């Protein structure tokens, strides 16, 4: 009993002394923020668990200003100047322990989680070969094939004379997720997953759900008070225990990744023994990973590293585009004026949907790009912060100095709702991205430059998204081809995906697309219906 009492006193004393230090002696003691955030990571962990951490952070910025202390050692900002300081090409920062917790095994690390500067540069250089202009054009061809089939399925039933030519209801979270998973599978592994197909049940049909399950499982762990011991224990036996207790969907997710890698490695060996090995730009992304070599000329990535990179491709290769495209259809359905203006641009630029391909004509569609950028702004696929640790002699951000060891970040959801930068930040208004001298859409060149200089949807610096050109191309092709073919509206009575009073401050506006924060996103809706242009005129 005495031992138990002594342990209890020791633990209590530790937490009390730790709280006092964090409140009165910590270098961040003067940074504004909620009381409990200054002494514990529990508030951040709680909101990560329930999936509204992005909204909670936005709320804190409204109360405490442009910088907030959300955990004892984490300071976040919602200003473009802070983002520039933290993510410049030569910052005094490195990736935080948050990234060290992602790998399933200690020796299974992907490019996103590599913290060593030289190793990260080596992998980025090799992976970058898959994202040249030539390969981007080839990727567009792959995407076009999937989009044509997707539009065929999406618009099925729109010409049957029922419901004035409108299709049956479509939940766009599901439809866009399935489409981009198929595109990712083809581009990354050269494999047809057929997740978008409706005529039969693909064995991979549930994969987008498994990805969501994996992210929902991992994100709270990465924001928990036990992150430090978690990272320390993983290579010391926790990995095996973690695998044993993981939820079934997480286990199935890793089984899929392991199988995809094993089959792709096996295929590569077969191709190497024949004359049929594809050359750029027809190579899939994984072939570039297999081609990485170390200084001695031997294979540079182990099977574990290849598995980790495959997991990154599965998640990042489809979720970013799926989130933004889903949001774009939400906002088009909720803003008929915007939809009509976009349709006019697309249908006047291209003679047919098949004419919409990678090239200067597509790039000339400024309103299309503005619609996509506005969707990325209001529904960013990575709504919270990309955490960095200050190194060297410290870092000054927005006039305040932060010592080495401080964690910093700029949560995208809050950053892109900063009214001092974007003005009517809660309004979906694509015109803000285009210079105009018309009274109803007045935007000076200075206005547009200011917001574009403040907009980093694919991050910036050495950690920016290597595949951003392909992501933008995919989204442009999907939206343009579908809008050329059909109009879209919200199904009467359906409110899925809309804000509402029950969701609380920051999510009450029904004009805004809402989603859960799991580091990436979990989406539901909108539920819409499509009608081919002219079908309702008979």
Secondary structure, DSSP 8 states (H G I E B T S, - for coil): -HHHHHHHHHHHHHHHHHHHHHHHTSTTTTS---HHHHH-SHHHHHHHHHT-HHHHHHHHHHHH-SEEEEETTEEEE--HHHHHHHSSTT-SEEE-HHHHTT-SSTT---GGG---HHHHHHHHHHHGGGGSHHHHHHHHHHHHHHHHHHHHHHTTTTTSSSGGG----EEHHHHHHHHHHHHHHHHHHS----TT-SSS--TTTTHHHHHHHHHHHHHHHHTSTTHHHHHHHIIIIIHHHHHHHS-HHHHHHHHHHHHHHHHHHHHHHHHHTSS----TTS--HHHHHHT-B-TTSSBSS-HHHHHHHHHHHHHHHHHHHHHHHHHHHHHHHH-HHHHHHHHHHHHHH-SSGGG--SSHHHHT-HHHHHHHHHHHHHS-SS-S---EEE-TT-EEETTEEE-TT-EEE--HHHHTT-HHHHSSTTS--GGGGS-B-SGGG-B-HHHHHHHHTT--TT--GGGS-TTHHHHHHHHHHHHHHHHHHEEEEE-TT--TTB--GGG-TTS--TTSB--EESSSEE----EEEEEETTGGG-
